[in-house]
Amino acid sequence: QVEVVESGGGSVPAGGSLRLSCTTSGQIFKIITMGWYRQTPGAIREFVAAIRTDGSSWYGAAVKGRFTVSRDDAKNTLYLEGLNLAPDDTAVYYCNPNPPRPHYWGPGTQVTVSS
């Protein structure tokens, strides 16, 4: 059983920033592409960003240019930094491999952006 724990969420004013972290158990983190996803109530889960083991990354259209994904393989930790947040960024944020795997969904971390 893989344990995934996201953290760093909270309430942020519009125009503010965030830094989320995701720590996973096991050694698989070091050899797979990892991603961030987000979901609002009643909506499907949305792709946010992903990063390969070589450090190359790509982003969803809604966050491109504002969010940055990074990873620290020594710590089995994935990060997501966001700038110039907007109310539309309000969601529960999750990390998971890319493509996502069912057993990796953690509890997520809530980010609320107020206007």
N, C-alpha and C positions, 0 to 999 in steps of 0.2 A: 504494500500500500504506500503510495507516494503522498507525502504531506506537502501542501502548498500553502503558504501564508503571505497574503498581501497586506501592506501597511502603508501609512502615510496620508491617508485620506482625511478629509475634514471640510470645513466651510471656508470658502475663499471668495473675496469680492471680485466682481468682474474686472478684468485687466490684471488680476493677480497671477500667481504662479503656484505650481505644485511639484512635489517630488515624491513619487511612489516607489516602494520597494517590494520585491517578491522573493522570498526565500523558499527553496525546495529541498527536500531530503533526497538522499540517494546520489548516485554518480552520473546518472543519465544527463543531467543538466549540461555537463561539459561537452557533450557530443551532439547536441541537437539544436536546431533553430528554436528560439523562444519568442513568444509574442505577448502582446497586451491586447485586451478586448474590453469592451464596455457595454453596459446594458441599462436601459431605463425601463420602468414598469410598462408592460404591454407591448414592448418592442423586441425585435430579435437582437441577439447579441451582435455587436458591431466590431469589426476589426479596427484596431488603432495603430499598431506598429509591430514590427518583427525584426529580429536581429540574428544573423547567422553566427556560427562559431568563429568565422574569420572577421567578424565585426561589421560586415556590411549590413545595411538596414534598409527598410522601406516602410512607408506610412500610408494610412488611409487618407483619402482626400480631405476629410473634415479637419484633420490635425496637421497635415503636411506644412512644414515651415514654422510651426509653433511648438511641436513636441519633439523630444529627442529620447531615443531608447539606447540603453547601454547595458553592459553585463560585466560581472566580475566572477569569472569561473572559479577562482580560488575560494570564493565565499558562497558559491551556488546561488548568487543573487542577481536578479534582474531589476533594472531601474527604468523609470519613466519620468522625465522632466517636461513640464508644460509651461508655456509662457502665454501671456495675453489671453487668459481664460475668459470664456463667455458662458452665459447661462446654458447654452446648448451642450456644453461639456459636462454638465451635471449627469452623473451616472454612477453605477457601481462598476469599478474597474477590476478586471481579473487578469491573471497571467496564466499561460498555458503554452505548451509547445505549439509550433506552427508547422503543419496544420494541427489543430487542437485534438487532444485525446480525452476521452470521457472521464478517465480516472484522475485527471489532473485539475479538475475544477475545484478551486478553493472557495472560501467564503466571500472573497472579494473585499474591496475597501471603497466606502462611499465617498464620493467627491460632490460637493454641492457648491455651485457658483451662484452668488447672488448678484442681482443687477442693481 
